[in-house]
């Protein structure tokens, strides 16, 4: 129950983070977003680690566990977040969301190939629904009007679909791989909430080191420091909220199976619509296609995460259909 609650809290915080980051990249750059949101996670996780007596847990991580957590941090917080921010900048968080949910399909492939988990009809349905979501939203931009934010003078939003979907796919790939790395790394930390917080600190430190190296490239640090007040505010909101969301999710991964945590986490794609309407009404795509695509992707995510036997226990089916539902490969 605690794992479910942590995942739900993480979903709500992720939803606010998506909307605030989207607001920031309207006038700020993706590099500026990374330079602020990634390092902010280090002091937040450090304080939480010390407060939860997790310092001793850090010493329990093996070299392999630290390497896995560090790799997860670089994949998720640097490469994945870069792709996520570029996608949000190009097409908005609403259009990028269903594509990002393809990360679950990546997670499923890894589960089947690496962990030898079975592929079932329910999971195949989930993959199909995940694919239908972005396809349905392909022309959503033509359906919904995008108006200027005249009071603030922000530019009119014109989605750049090819760029946005490409970077959303990059983010989905990174987001699909990182949960496995996190789960494997945390298995060496003795379990418990403190283990999850300490593991998150390792991931954030590794990601911050990579961002610092990127800023050493000629001209990049000067560009990052030239950020204006408006995007600075929203990137700070995003950095704090995403760090808290990641803390919840790391703790959830430490005490609950991925198959339990993942479907609850998908609630943030629905909550994101409310925050997008509140914070970015003129810089997101809304409308019937977008809503239907989001719903299909959410259903696909749930189908991928559900256990077949659990579904059969809740929904009585004829023996012939139940036998088909229980089919698996390998």
Backbone torsions as a table, in degrees:
resi	resn	phi	psi	omega
1	UNK	NA	-38.5	179.4
2	UNK	-64.5	-40.0	178.5
3	UNK	-61.9	-40.3	178.1
4	UNK	-64.5	-43.3	179.8
5	UNK	-63.3	-42.5	178.4
6	UNK	-63.6	-40.0	178.7
7	UNK	-65.1	-38.4	179.1
8	UNK	-66.9	-41.3	176.3
9	UNK	-63.1	-39.9	177.7
10	UNK	-63.6	-40.7	-180.0
11	UNK	-61.0	-44.5	-179.6
12	UNK	-64.6	-41.1	-179.2
13	UNK	-70.9	-38.0	176.0
14	UNK	-60.8	-38.2	-178.9
15	UNK	-61.8	-44.7	177.2
16	UNK	-65.6	-39.1	179.1
17	UNK	-60.4	-43.6	-179.6
18	UNK	-59.5	-44.1	-178.1
19	UNK	-69.6	-40.8	-178.8
20	UNK	-70.4	-38.0	176.9
21	UNK	-65.1	-39.7	177.1
22	UNK	-60.9	-40.9	178.9
23	UNK	-63.7	-37.3	-179.1
24	UNK	-67.7	-41.6	-176.1
25	UNK	-77.4	-1.0	173.3
26	UNK	-64.8	-41.5	-178.1
27	UNK	-118.1	-10.3	178.4
28	UNK	-109.7	171.5	-178.4
29	UNK	-98.3	165.2	179.4
30	UNK	-68.3	-37.8	177.7
31	UNK	-61.9	-42.4	177.0
32	UNK	-61.8	-37.7	178.1
33	UNK	-63.3	-45.0	178.8
34	UNK	-64.9	-40.8	-176.7
35	UNK	-64.0	-22.7	-179.7
36	UNK	-100.0	-49.2	-171.5
37	UNK	-71.6	-34.4	-177.2
38	UNK	-73.4	-53.6	-179.7
39	UNK	-61.6	-27.9	179.4
40	UNK	-59.7	-27.4	-178.3
41	UNK	-68.3	-26.7	-176.1
42	UNK	-65.1	-55.1	179.2
43	UNK	-63.6	-34.1	-179.9
44	UNK	-65.1	-46.3	179.7
45	UNK	-72.0	-31.3	178.9
46	UNK	-65.5	-46.2	177.7
47	UNK	-61.4	-44.1	180.0
48	UNK	-64.5	-37.5	179.2
49	UNK	-64.9	-45.2	179.2
50	UNK	-66.5	-39.4	-179.1
51	UNK	-67.5	-29.7	-178.1
52	UNK	-98.0	13.7	-178.0
53	UNK	56.3	36.2	-179.0
54	UNK	-87.2	-3.4	-179.3
55	UNK	-59.9	-39.3	178.1
56	UNK	-66.6	-30.1	179.2
57	UNK	-65.5	-34.4	178.4
58	UNK	-57.1	-36.5	-179.6
59	UNK	-72.8	-18.7	-179.8
60	UNK	-81.7	-18.4	179.4
61	UNK	-69.4	132.0	175.7
62	UNK	-75.4	170.3	177.2
63	UNK	-61.2	-37.1	178.6
64	UNK	-66.4	-42.1	179.0
65	UNK	-63.4	-43.2	177.9
66	UNK	-62.1	-38.9	179.8
67	UNK	-66.2	-41.6	179.0
68	UNK	-64.4	-43.9	179.9
69	UNK	-67.4	-38.0	177.8
70	UNK	-65.6	-44.2	178.3
71	UNK	-62.6	-41.0	177.1
72	UNK	-60.6	-40.4	179.3
73	UNK	-63.5	-43.1	179.7
74	UNK	-66.8	-44.1	179.7
75	UNK	-63.4	-46.5	-172.4
76	UNK	-81.2	-50.8	-170.9
77	UNK	-85.0	-19.8	179.7
78	UNK	-107.7	-66.1	-176.4
79	UNK	-68.6	-48.5	-179.7
80	UNK	-64.0	-44.4	-179.3
81	UNK	-67.1	-36.2	176.5
82	UNK	-60.4	-48.3	178.6
83	UNK	-62.1	-39.7	179.1
84	UNK	-62.8	-47.1	-179.7
85	UNK	-65.4	-40.4	179.1
86	UNK	-65.2	-38.7	178.3
87	UNK	-66.0	-43.7	179.1
88	UNK	-63.4	-37.1	178.9
89	UNK	-66.6	-35.2	-174.8
90	UNK	-85.4	-41.7	-173.9
91	UNK	-128.2	-3.5	-179.0
92	UNK	91.0	155.8	-178.2
93	UNK	-66.8	-31.7	-177.9
94	UNK	-66.3	-45.8	179.6
95	UNK	-72.2	-33.5	-178.7
96	UNK	-72.7	-27.4	-173.6
97	UNK	-54.0	-54.6	-179.6
98	UNK	-61.1	-32.2	176.8
99	UNK	-68.3	-40.1	178.7
100	UNK	-62.8	-28.5	179.4
101	UNK	-69.4	-12.0	173.3
102	UNK	-63.6	-12.6	175.5
103	UNK	-57.6	-29.7	177.9
104	UNK	-65.8	-35.3	176.5
105	UNK	-66.1	-38.0	176.2
106	UNK	-62.6	-43.8	178.1
107	UNK	-60.8	-40.0	179.3
108	UNK	-64.4	-43.9	178.9
109	UNK	-59.3	-43.6	178.2
110	UNK	-64.1	-38.3	179.1
111	UNK	-63.2	-40.1	-178.5
112	UNK	-73.6	-44.7	-173.8
113	UNK	-79.1	-44.9	-173.7
114	UNK	-89.3	-48.9	-176.0
115	UNK	-92.7	-1.8	178.1
116	UNK	59.6	33.1	174.8
117	UNK	-76.4	148.3	-175.1
118	UNK	-74.5	148.3	172.6
119	UNK	-96.6	125.4	-174.5
120	UNK	-119.3	164.8	175.8
121	UNK	-56.7	-36.5	179.3
122	UNK	-62.3	-40.2	178.6
123	UNK	-70.5	-36.0	176.4
124	UNK	-63.7	-39.2	175.8
125	UNK	-62.8	-41.3	178.8
126	UNK	-60.6	-42.5	178.5
127	UNK	-62.7	-42.3	-179.7
128	UNK	-63.3	-42.0	178.9
129	UNK	-66.6	-38.4	177.8
130	UNK	-62.7	-36.6	178.7
131	UNK	-72.4	-33.8	-178.5
132	UNK	-69.9	-32.0	-177.7
133	UNK	-57.3	-59.0	178.5
134	UNK	-63.3	-34.2	179.7
135	UNK	-64.0	-40.1	179.4
136	UNK	-66.4	-32.6	-176.8
137	UNK	-87.5	5.2	-175.2
138	UNK	-56.8	-40.9	-179.2
139	UNK	-108.2	22.6	-177.9
140	UNK	-63.9	-29.6	-178.9
141	UNK	-64.0	-31.6	-180.0
142	UNK	-75.0	-21.0	-176.7
143	UNK	-81.1	-34.5	-173.4
144	UNK	-106.2	139.1	178.3
145	UNK	-81.2	145.3	176.5
146	UNK	-121.9	119.2	-175.1
147	UNK	-108.1	163.0	178.2
148	UNK	-72.7	150.9	169.7
149	UNK	-89.8	78.5	-172.6
150	UNK	-59.0	-38.6	-179.0
151	UNK	-60.8	-35.4	-177.2
152	UNK	-101.6	-11.5	178.8
153	UNK	74.6	17.9	178.9
154	UNK	-70.1	149.1	-175.2
155	UNK	-67.6	154.0	178.6
156	UNK	-67.1	139.6	-176.8
157	UNK	-84.8	119.5	175.4
158	UNK	-122.4	106.0	-176.7
159	UNK	-60.0	138.2	173.6
160	UNK	-108.3	91.3	-166.5
161	UNK	-64.5	-48.3	-176.3
162	UNK	-59.3	-48.4	179.3
163	UNK	-62.9	-45.7	-176.7
164	UNK	-63.4	-46.6	-178.5
165	UNK	-68.8	-34.5	179.3
166	UNK	-63.3	-47.1	-179.2
167	UNK	-73.0	-28.7	174.8
168	UNK	-65.0	-36.8	176.8
169	UNK	-66.6	-38.9	175.7
170	UNK	-60.4	-46.1	179.1
171	UNK	-63.1	-41.4	179.9
172	UNK	-61.1	-39.6	178.9
173	UNK	-63.5	-47.1	-179.9
174	UNK	-65.7	-42.6	180.0
175	UNK	-67.8	-25.4	178.8
176	UNK	-76.7	-32.0	-178.0
177	UNK	-82.4	-39.0	-170.7
178	UNK	-60.6	-36.8	179.0
179	UNK	-59.1	-35.6	177.5
180	UNK	-65.4	-43.1	179.2
181	UNK	-63.7	-41.4	179.3
182	UNK	-63.4	-47.5	-178.2
183	UNK	-61.8	-42.4	178.9
184	UNK	-66.0	-40.8	179.8
185	UNK	-67.5	-40.5	-178.7
186	UNK	-70.7	-22.0	179.4
187	UNK	-64.5	-17.1	178.6
188	UNK	-96.8	8.9	-176.4
189	UNK	-106.5	9.1	177.0
190	UNK	87.9	-3.8	178.2
191	UNK	78.0	173.5	179.1
192	UNK	94.1	165.9	-177.1
193	UNK	-64.5	-38.5	179.3
194	UNK	-60.8	-35.5	177.3
195	UNK	-63.3	-41.2	179.3
196	UNK	-64.9	-42.2	-179.5
197	UNK	-66.5	-43.7	178.9
198	UNK	-63.3	-38.9	177.7
199	UNK	-64.0	-38.5	176.8
200	UNK	-63.7	-37.1	177.5
201	UNK	-62.2	-43.7	178.0
202	UNK	-59.5	-44.6	-178.8
203	UNK	-64.1	-43.1	-177.9
204	UNK	-69.6	-36.9	177.7
205	UNK	-63.1	-45.0	179.2
206	UNK	-61.9	-43.8	-180.0
207	UNK	-65.0	-38.8	-179.9
208	UNK	-65.6	-38.0	176.8
209	UNK	-61.1	-43.0	179.3
210	UNK	-64.5	-43.1	178.4
211	UNK	-62.9	-40.6	178.1
212	UNK	-61.1	-40.1	177.7
213	UNK	-64.8	-38.5	177.6
214	UNK	-63.1	-36.4	-178.6
215	UNK	-72.3	-16.1	177.2
216	UNK	-75.2	-15.3	177.9
217	UNK	-62.7	137.5	-175.1
218	UNK	-50.2	126.0	175.4
219	UNK	89.3	-16.9	-175.0
220	UNK	-73.3	-41.5	179.3
221	UNK	-65.3	-40.4	178.4
222	UNK	-61.6	-41.1	178.5
223	UNK	-64.6	-42.7	-179.0
224	UNK	-63.8	-38.4	-178.4
225	UNK	-75.6	-14.7	-178.5
226	UNK	-86.3	12.9	-177.1
227	UNK	-63.2	142.9	179.3
228	UNK	-85.0	167.0	-173.4
229	UNK	-63.3	-40.8	-175.5
230	UNK	-63.3	-54.2	177.1
231	UNK	-65.6	-30.6	177.2
232	UNK	-58.9	-43.2	179.8
233	UNK	-61.0	-48.4	-175.4
234	UNK	-72.8	-34.0	176.2
235	UNK	-68.4	-33.0	176.0
236	UNK	-66.7	-45.4	174.5
237	UNK	-56.1	-45.4	-178.3
238	UNK	-64.2	-43.8	-178.4
239	UNK	-62.9	-42.1	179.1
240	UNK	-68.3	-46.5	-176.7
241	UNK	-66.6	-39.6	-179.0
242	UNK	-71.2	-31.3	176.3
243	UNK	-65.1	-42.7	177.2
244	UNK	-64.5	-41.8	178.7
245	UNK	-62.0	-43.3	179.2
246	UNK	-65.9	-34.2	177.8
247	UNK	-62.9	-44.7	177.2
248	UNK	-60.2	-43.0	-174.2
249	UNK	-73.2	-35.9	176.4
250	UNK	-64.3	-41.3	177.8
251	UNK	-64.7	-39.0	179.1
252	UNK	-65.0	-42.5	178.4
253	UNK	-63.6	-29.0	-177.8
254	UNK	-73.4	-25.7	-174.0
255	UNK	-120.4	-6.5	-177.1
256	UNK	-137.8	151.4	178.9
257	UNK	-64.1	151.3	177.3
258	UNK	-58.3	-36.8	-177.7
259	UNK	-64.8	-22.2	177.1
260	UNK	-88.6	-42.6	-175.3
261	UNK	-71.1	-42.6	-171.1
262	UNK	-59.3	-48.6	-178.5
263	UNK	-64.1	-34.2	178.3
264	UNK	-66.5	-38.1	-178.6
265	UNK	-62.8	-26.5	-178.4
266	UNK	-66.3	-12.4	177.2
267	UNK	-59.8	-21.6	-177.1
268	UNK	-68.3	-21.8	177.1
269	UNK	-70.3	-30.7	176.5
270	UNK	-78.9	-45.3	179.2
271	UNK	-62.9	-28.6	179.6
272	UNK	-59.2	-35.2	-178.9
273	UNK	-60.4	-40.5	179.1
274	UNK	-66.4	-45.2	179.0
275	UNK	-66.8	-35.3	178.3
276	UNK	-65.1	-40.9	178.3
277	UNK	-64.8	-34.8	-178.0
278	UNK	-77.0	-45.2	-172.2
279	UNK	-95.7	-31.7	-172.7
280	UNK	-131.5	52.2	-174.1
281	UNK	-64.3	-24.5	-177.7
282	UNK	-102.6	1.7	-175.7
283	UNK	-130.5	28.3	173.5
284	UNK	-138.0	158.7	174.8
285	UNK	-95.0	126.0	175.2
286	UNK	-119.5	-180.0	178.7
287	UNK	122.8	176.3	-173.9
288	UNK	-63.9	-44.7	-179.0
289	UNK	-63.0	-43.3	-179.8
290	UNK	-63.0	-44.4	-179.8
291	UNK	-64.5	-44.2	-179.9
292	UNK	-65.5	-40.1	177.7
293	UNK	-62.5	-39.6	178.0
294	UNK	-65.1	-42.3	-179.9
295	UNK	-64.5	-44.2	179.3
296	UNK	-61.7	-42.3	179.5
297	UNK	-65.3	-38.4	178.2
298	UNK	-65.0	-43.7	177.2
299	UNK	-61.9	-39.7	177.6
300	UNK	-63.1	-41.4	178.7
301	UNK	-62.9	-40.8	179.1
302	UNK	-66.3	-42.5	179.9
303	UNK	-62.5	-38.6	178.9
304	UNK	-65.5	-29.6	-171.9
305	UNK	-94.5	-16.4	-176.1
306	UNK	-79.3	149.4	174.9
307	UNK	-88.0	134.7	-176.8
308	UNK	-58.8	-44.0	-178.1
309	UNK	-65.3	-34.2	176.9
310	UNK	-64.5	-43.0	179.0
311	UNK	-63.7	-43.4	-179.2
312	UNK	-66.7	-30.1	177.8
313	UNK	-72.7	-25.9	-179.6
314	UNK	-92.7	-28.7	-177.0
315	UNK	-122.3	102.0	179.3
316	UNK	-63.9	128.3	179.9
317	UNK	-128.6	153.2	174.5
318	UNK	-56.5	151.3	-175.9
319	UNK	-56.6	-38.4	-178.3
320	UNK	-63.8	-42.2	179.8
321	UNK	-72.4	-37.8	178.4
322	UNK	-62.6	-37.1	178.5
323	UNK	-63.7	-40.3	177.5
324	UNK	-65.1	-41.5	-179.0
325	UNK	-63.7	-29.3	-178.0
326	UNK	-85.5	-4.9	177.4
327	UNK	-58.5	144.5	177.7
328	UNK	-150.7	157.1	174.9
329	UNK	-138.3	132.0	1.2
330	UNK	-81.5	NA	NA
